[in-house]
Amino acid sequence: MRARLGSGFGWLWSAYAVSTYGTWIAFGAFALIAVQVLHAPAFAVSFLEAAGLAVAAVVAVPLGPWVEHRAKRPVMIAMDLVRFVAMASVPITYLLGLLSYGQLLVVSIITGTAGIAFTAASGAYLKHLVRGDQLLVANGRFEGTAWVATAAGPPLGGALIGLLGPIVTVAADALSYLLSALGVLRIRGGDVAAPRDPATRMRAADLLDGWRFILQDRVLRGLFFNSVTVGGLIMATVPLLAVLLLGQYHFSALQYGLAFGVPAVGGFVGARLSARLAARHGRHRVMMVSGWLRSLFPLGLALTQPGVPGLLTVIVVEGLLITCMGVFNPIHATERLERTPADHTARVLTAWSISSRLAQAALMAIWGVLATLTSPLTAITISGVLLLATPLLLPKGPRMPDPAVVRTDGDQGRRSLTARKDGAR
């Protein structure tokens, strides 16, 4: 974890950190605005999250091939600036008395689409910037930063909301994207873009390349279905927890921030331990154990109740879950990058993000209806029960097979899979 990864990585890491802190300071801001400012019901809050994810994912389908064949730093800067403008429009219209539910929906779509493109470009650029044997360390640093931001951001955002209202946290999030763009701009050195024949036009079938590559690799396929399902079931409960804790149980914004901020310390600890555990016990074993454990703890949210006992329940359950995620996620991200050749990275990451967001959108909508028909706590409990089965989707075997590399036949354009040795093992 103390390895030196160069100044380029330092600036990329800094850009990631500042935008991540901004995002977590504004954690739940749209839900809070919808509930407290626009007085939206539970279904409308779930729909806001779900529709933004779904439409952004559909719009982003052509972005994979588009990002793949372009220099990655300009793409990251452009996507940060798009998100800055979109998020900055919310406090401006609020001050003018023009803020509406429809605008929140449009901003959610724009920032979601730009986020998918940024993730694809930054993942491909990270693989270019960092040596293969340092990818796990790099991903561990990103993961640790994310969880520190998750720990500090919501309580700080909750305090700011208590003093100044939820709009100020949206303004902070907007500013973070501008600072992120400046950080990426400071990176010096080469860039990466997959070569493309100018005479060859993109076909509709090319849009599915990312999914085709994922499904051809057994390990990637298992990780893909597991991560999409787990992420969807967990995210489906986020707006319902907002309704339950803020609406039914009358938690303050600060308590709400603490409920999700304090457990994130476990994510930082898990991220710091991830590379060491993998070195000692083997990547596959650590990933399987942490993957199984993260599916067990969410069911504990069924015990959530009003007052301090409910707050402590959420903190403990989320803490155990997030610690396991902190261990699992860097290994998962490293395995995905190592198994994907450089000229397919952006497409694979875009396909992954699109699928994850569509699953989250669909499950958020379904769970919004389910909560309306039953109760938010019942819907959260059902999600916890279903999560118990998700480890069955993880790749099996005592050792994951070597990754596959896609090679392109320049004359025929045909692709064939050839095995390669995984140097990290």
N, C-alpha and C positions, 0 to 999 in steps of 0.2 A: 504493500500500500504506500510505501515511501518512495517508490520509483519515480525518477524524473522523466516526464513525458514531453518536455519541450515547451517553449513559450507559445507556440501555436495552439497546443492543447490548453494551455493556461488561459488564453483569451477565449477559446471556445467554451471552456468550463465556466469562466466568469460570466459570459453572455447567458449561458444556460442558468447559472445561479440567480442572476438578477431577475430574469423573466419568471423563474420558478417561484422566487420569493414574492414577486408581484401577484402571481396567480393565486398563491396560498393566502396572502393577505386579503385577497378578494374572494376567498373560498365561500361558496354559498351566497355570494352577493346578489346574483340574479334571483335565486330562490327567495332571499330575504326581501328584495325589492318587490317581487311578485306577491309575497304574502303580506308584507307590512305596508307597502306603498300603494300597490295596485289591488290589494285584497283579493287575490286569485285563490280559488279552491284547490284542493289536493290534486285533482285531475289536471288542472291547468298548469300547476307547477311541474308535474311529471311530464306533461306534453311539451312544455317549454324546453326541458332538457332533451327529451326524446326527439322532437322534431328538428331541433338544431343539430343533433348528432346525425340523424338520418339524412337530411337534405345535404349537409356538408359532405357526408360520405359519398353520396351519389354524385354530387358536383365534382368531387375529387378523383373520380375514376380515371379520367385521362391524365391526371397529374403525374402518375408513376413514370410512364414513358417520357413525358415532357421534362421532368426533373432529371431523369437518367442521362439525357443527352446534353445537359447544360452544366456549366460550371456551378458548383454548389454554393459557394459563398454569396454570389449575387442573389441566388434564389432565397437563401436564408435572410439576407438583409431586406429584400422586397417583402417577404412574408411577415417579418417583424413590423415593417412600416404599415402594411395593410392592417395588421391587428391593432397597432397604435391608433390609427385613424378611426377604426370601427369602435374600439372601446372608449376613446375620448368623446365620441358623439353622445354617449349616455349621460355623463354629467352635464354636458352642454344643454341638451334638450330638457333635462330635469330642471336646471336653473331657469329655463325659458318657459317651464310649465307645459312642455309638449311631449314628455316621455310617455310611451304607451307600451302595452304588452307586445304589440306587433313589432315595435322597434327592438325590444329585447330579443325577439325571435330572429330577426334579420341579423343583428349583431352576433348572436350565437352561431348562426350559419356561416357568416363571413369568417369569424375567428376560428371556427372549427375547420373550415376548408383550408385556410392558411396554415393552421397548425399541422394538418396532415402533410402538406407540402414541406413545411419546415422540418418535421420529423424525418421524412424520407431523405431530404438533402443533408441534414446534420448527421444521420446515421451513416450515409455513404461517405461523407467527408471524414468522419471519425475513423472509418476503416482505412482511408487514405493517409490520415495524419499519424496514426498510432500503429506500431508494429503488432503483428498478430499475437506475440507472446505477452503483450501488455494490454490487450483488449479487456481482459477480466478486471485488471486494476483500474483502467479508465472507466469501465462501466460501474465498478464499485464506487468510484468517486462521484459519478453522476447520481447513483442511487443514494449514497449517503447525503449528498447535498439536497436531493429531493425530500428526504425524510427530515432533515434539519429544518428546511423551509416549511414542511408540513407541521412540524412541532411549534415553530415560532410564529408562522404566518397567521393561522386562525385565531390564537389568543390576541395577537396584536391587532388583527382585523376586527375582532369582536370588541376590543377596547375602543378602537377608532369609530366603529359603528355606534357604540354606546354614547360616545361624545359628539360625533358629527353626522351620524347616519350612514347607511350603506353606500351612498353615492361616492363618498371620499375614497373608499377602497377600490372602486372601479377606476377612479382617476389614477390611483397608485399603480394599478395593473397596467393601464395604458402607458404610463411613463416607463414602466419596466421594459416594455417591448421596444421603446425608443432607445433605451440604454443598451439593450441586448443587440440591437442593430449596430450601434457604435462599437460594441465589443467585437462583433464578427468582422467589422470593417478594419479593426486593428491587426487582424491576423495577416502575417506576411508569409510568402512562399507560394508554392504551386497549388493548383486546384485539380479537380478531377471531373471528367465528363466522359461518358461512354462514347466511343466512336460511332458514327452513323454515316451511311452512304447518302449524300445529298439527293441522289436520284431516286432513293427509295422512300416512298410515302408511307406514313403510318397507316396500318390497316386496323379495322375494328377488332380483329382477333388479337392484335398486339396488346390491347388493353387488358387481356386476361393472362399475360405472361407471368405476372407475379404469382397469381393463384396456381397456375400450372406448375411452376417450379416448386412451390410449397407442397403441393399434393404429390409430386414425384419423389420427394424425400421422406422416408418413413418417420424419421425423428422430427423433422420440421412439421410434418403433418400432425403428429401427436401433440407437439408443443402448441401448434396453432389452434387446434380444436380445444385444447385445455385452457389456453389463455383467453380465447374468445368467450368461452362459456363461463369461466370463473369471473372474468372482468364484467361480463354482462349481468350476472346474478348479483355481484357485489354493488355495481353501479345502480342497478334497479332499485336498491334500497336507499340510496343517498337522498333523493327528494322526499321519500317517505319518512326518513329519520328527521329531516327538517320540519316536516309537518307535525310529526309526533312530538319532538322535543320542543319546538318553538310554539306550535299551535296548541296541542292538547295538554302538554305537561308544563307549558309556560316557562321554559328555560330562558334565561337572559341570553343576549348575544354573546356575552363573555363566557357563560357556562357552555354554550354551544361550541364556541371556539376551543375551550379547554377539552371538551369531550373528544375532539378530533386532533387537537394539537399535541397534548401530552403523550398519547400512545405512539406518536411518530418518532419519539426518542428510540423506541424499539426498532424502528426501521433503520435508523442510523447505526445502531449497534449491529444489527443483522448485516447491513451492507459492509461494515468494517470487518466483520468476521467471515464474509462469504468466500473471499479468495483463500484465506487461511484454512477454512474448513475443507474447501475443494482440494487444496494441496495435500492435506493430511488424509482425507477419507475418500477422495475421488469425486470428480464433478458429478457423475451420474447419481451416485449414492446420495450426495448432499441435496441434489435437486429433487430427487424422489422423496426423501424424508421431509424436506421443507414443503414440497408440493402437497404431500398428504396432510401435514399438520395445518397448513393454511386453510384447508377445507373443513376442518373440525370446529374451529373457534367461532365463526359467525353465528352458529346456532344459539350461542349464549345471549345474543341480542333479544331473544324471545323473553328473557327475564327482565328487560328494561321496565322501569316503573318511575313515577314522578319523584322529584326531590333528590336529595344527596345520594341515596342508594342507587337510583337510576343513573345518575351521573357517574358514579364509581363503576357500575356494571359496564357502561359503554366504554369507559377508559380502559378497564381490564381486558375486556373482550377484544377491543380494537388494538390494544397493545400487543396481545399475543398474536393476533392475525398479522399485524404489520411487521413484527419481528421476523416471522416466517417469510413474509414477502420480501423483506430486506435481504435475506439470504438467497431466496429463490431468483429474484429478478435479475441481478447481475449475471448469474450463470446462464439463465434463459437468454438474456440479450447477447451475451458472448457466443453462445452456441449458435444462435440465429445468424450472427454476422459471420462466424467462421464457416458455416455451411453454405453461405451464399457468395457466389463469385462477384467481383467488383462491378462487372457490367450488368448485374441484375439486382444490386442492393437496393437502389431507390424503388424499383418496381415491387420487390418483395415487401419492403417496409410500408409502401403505400397500400398494397393489397392487405397487409396485416392490419394497418390502422383503419382502413375502410371497413373491413369485416368486423373489427372490434367495435367500432362506433355504430354500425348498423345493428349488431347484436345488442349493444347497450340501449340503443334507441327503441328497438322492438320490445325488449324486456322492461324498460322503463314505462312504456305505454301500457303493456299488459299488467304490470304491477300497479300502475296507477288505477286501472279499472278494478283490479283485484282488491286494492285498498278501499276503493269506493264501495264495492259490494260487501266487504267484510270490515276490516279496519287496518290502519297502517301497521300495527303491531302484528296482526295475523299474516299480512303479506310479507313482512320482514322474516317471520318465522318460517314460512314456506320456502323462501329463498335459502335460508340456512339449511333446511332439510335437503334440498336439491343439491347444494354444494357438496354434500357428503359423498356424492357419486362421481364428482369431477376428476379425482385422481386416476380413475380407470382409463381416462383418455391420455395420460402421460405415456411416453414411449417406454416399452417394456425391454427387459433383457439386462444381463449383468453389466454390459458395456455397450454404449451407443455406437453404432457402426460409423465408419469414417464418412465425412461429408461427401457430397457429390458436387462436381463442378460442371457447369454448362459451357460447352464449347460450341462455337458457331462455325459452321462450314461456309466459308466465304463464297463458294461457287453456287451452292444450292440453298443456302440459308437454313439448312436443316440443323437441328440441335440434338446432340446425343449426350447421355450421362456417362461420365467416366469417374471412377473412384480416385480419390487422392488421400494421401496420408495426412492425418491431423497432427501437426507438429507440436501442438500444446499437450498432447497426451504422451 
